[in-house]
Amino acid sequence: MQKISRFKLNTTAGKAFALGLGLLLTQSFWTQSFLTDALSAPAWAAVKDETTKETESADELKNGLKYSHSAGYQKEFSAAVKKGRDFIEKYLKENKNIDPSSLAVVSDIDETILDNRAYMEEKAKAAVKAVDWSGWEDWMAKAEAKPLPQSIALLKFARSKGIAVFLITGRQEHMRRATIANLIKAGIVYDGLYMRKDHDRTAASQIKPEYRKQIEDMGYKILVNIGDQESDLSGGYSLSAEKLPNKMYTIK
């Protein structure tokens, strides 16, 4: 009887050991599989979360960059800024009794008041067919985008008249500190900065009007909204919309 009990005990222990070993091996397999999948995930999975820029062909980006250095680009840019300034002046002249502190101007950031062509040039050099937007957040983190003087002058003009300036950008919230650092370097003064929520892939054409509505819900009337994308301007909540030229990329 004693031998039989020992045999049963050994058998039970053996089964427990085998079960534990099996669970350990199974866990190890799935852990290894998970890590393998994560490490081998395509690059676009991470890149896609960095920006909402549409995929552009290398030729489109290169042609857009070339145009951005042309007289035609400068003419378009200057005309849009002048239109915005003229609208503000005309509105204030026709509404002399209005409190300027109840008025606002809204501006996009990238390719509107900050110039990212240094980053675009590097992308154009590396691109073969389609543009890979990887490194966009690394570029933003450097806070080295150059100021675009004409549009910045429009914002300064508005503030000199007592009009509030709000910035609405597609940059994600976790880039706020780097974005503020770049705005400070560029000498850009503003009264509010609205950013895309982290990992939010909602179209800019939907997000930006919602932010403008929030501004007007605070009691402001938005006189001018200026940006380089149609999605910066669509959706209302501004009396005048000024479109700056950008043939390098598109954001919907």
BELCOR-V540116 format. One record per residue. RES is the residue in three letters. PHI is phi in degrees with one decimal (none if undefined). Layout:
RES;PHI + RES;PHI
//
This chain:
MET;none + GLN;-64.0 + LYS;-64.9 + ILE;-63.8 + SER;-63.3 + ARG;-63.8 + PHE;-64.1 + LYS;-62.4 + LEU;-62.6 + ASN;-62.7 + THR;-63.1 + THR;-63.6 + ALA;-63.2 + GLY;-63.5 + LYS;-64.2 + ALA;-62.4 + PHE;-63.8 + ALA;-63.9 + LEU;-63.8 + GLY;-62.1 + LEU;-63.6 + GLY;-62.5 + LEU;-63.3 + LEU;-63.1 + LEU;-65.6 + THR;-63.4 + GLN;-61.7 + SER;-63.4 + PHE;-61.8 + TRP;-67.8 + THR;-62.8 + GLN;-63.9 + SER;-64.3 + PHE;-62.6 + LEU;-63.9 + THR;-61.6 + ASP;-63.8 + ALA;-65.4 + LEU;-71.4 + SER;-97.9 + ALA;-60.0 + PRO;-61.1 + ALA;-61.2 + TRP;-64.7 + ALA;-61.4 + ALA;-78.6 + VAL;-61.9 + LYS;-60.1 + ASP;-84.3 + GLU;-78.8 + THR;-151.4 + THR;-104.5 + LYS;-62.2 + GLU;-73.1 + THR;-65.8 + GLU;-113.7 + SER;-74.9 + ALA;-59.0 + ASP;-64.6 + GLU;-62.3 + LEU;-64.4 + LYS;-63.3 + ASN;-66.2 + GLY;-64.9 + LEU;-63.6 + LYS;-60.5 + TYR;-64.1 + SER;-66.6 + HIS;-105.1 + SER;-94.4 + ALA;-66.0 + GLY;-62.1 + TYR;-62.6 + GLN;-61.3 + LYS;-65.1 + GLU;-61.7 + PHE;-61.0 + SER;-61.6 + ALA;-65.8 + ALA;-65.7 + VAL;-64.3 + LYS;-61.9 + LYS;-61.2 + GLY;-64.6 + ARG;-64.7 + ASP;-60.3 + PHE;-65.4 + ILE;-61.9 + GLU;-60.3 + LYS;-64.5 + TYR;-64.3 + LEU;-66.1 + LYS;-67.4 + GLU;-85.1 + ASN;-131.1 + LYS;-65.4 + ASN;-89.1 + ILE;-78.1 + ASP;-79.5 + PRO;-58.7 + SER;-70.3 + SER;-93.6 + LEU;-107.2 + ALA;-147.4 + VAL;-121.7 + VAL;-114.6 + SER;-135.9 + ASP;-72.1 + ILE;-108.3 + ASP;-72.0 + GLU;66.4 + THR;-112.8 + ILE;-121.5 + LEU;-119.3 + ASP;-102.5 + ASN;-102.3 + ARG;-65.0 + ALA;-62.3 + TYR;-68.0 + MET;-62.3 + GLU;-60.4 + GLU;-65.9 + LYS;-64.8 + ALA;-64.7 + LYS;-65.5 + ALA;-84.2 + ALA;-71.7 + VAL;-104.2 + LYS;-119.9 + ALA;-105.4 + VAL;-81.2 + ASP;-97.7 + TRP;-86.0 + SER;-61.0 + GLY;86.6 + TRP;-61.1 + GLU;-71.1 + ASP;-61.7 + TRP;-64.3 + MET;-60.8 + ALA;-61.8 + LYS;-73.0 + ALA;54.8 + GLU;-113.6 + ALA;-64.5 + LYS;-80.1 + PRO;-73.1 + LEU;-104.9 + PRO;-56.9 + GLN;-65.4 + SER;-70.4 + ILE;-63.9 + ALA;-61.7 + LEU;-63.8 + LEU;-66.2 + LYS;-63.6 + PHE;-61.8 + ALA;-59.6 + ARG;-67.2 + SER;-65.8 + LYS;-94.6 + GLY;85.9 + ILE;-92.6 + ALA;-73.7 + VAL;-121.1 + PHE;-119.0 + LEU;-106.4 + ILE;-124.6 + THR;-129.7 + GLY;-83.7 + ARG;-61.8 + GLN;-79.4 + GLU;-55.0 + HIS;-71.1 + MET;-98.2 + ARG;-59.2 + ARG;-61.1 + ALA;-64.8 + THR;-65.2 + ILE;-60.8 + ALA;-59.1 + ASN;-68.5 + LEU;-65.0 + ILE;-64.4 + LYS;-57.4 + ALA;-81.9 + GLY;71.5 + ILE;-95.2 + VAL;-103.0 + TYR;-148.9 + ASP;-114.9 + GLY;-169.6 + LEU;-129.5 + TYR;-103.2 + MET;-126.1 + ARG;-68.1 + LYS;-63.7 + ASP;-57.4 + HIS;67.9 + ASP;-84.6 + ARG;-101.6 + THR;-59.7 + ALA;-58.7 + ALA;-59.5 + SER;-64.9 + GLN;-99.2 + ILE;-69.7 + LYS;-65.6 + PRO;-61.8 + GLU;-64.1 + TYR;-68.0 + ARG;-64.3 + LYS;-62.7 + GLN;-60.4 + ILE;-64.3 + GLU;-68.7 + ASP;-66.8 + MET;-78.9 + GLY;109.5 + TYR;-89.5 + LYS;-108.8 + ILE;-82.5 + LEU;-79.9 + VAL;-130.1 + ASN;-122.9 + ILE;-124.6 + GLY;-168.2 + ASP;-99.0 + GLN;-119.4 + GLU;-59.0 + SER;-69.1 + ASP;-72.0 + LEU;-110.7 + SER;-72.3 + GLY;101.3 + GLY;78.6 + TYR;62.3 + SER;-167.9 + LEU;-78.5 + SER;-137.9 + ALA;-122.9 + GLU;-113.7 + LYS;-96.5 + LEU;-86.7 + PRO;-74.5 + ASN;-159.6 + LYS;-107.7 + MET;-83.6 + TYR;-157.3 + THR;-127.7 + ILE;-125.0 + LYS;-88.8
//
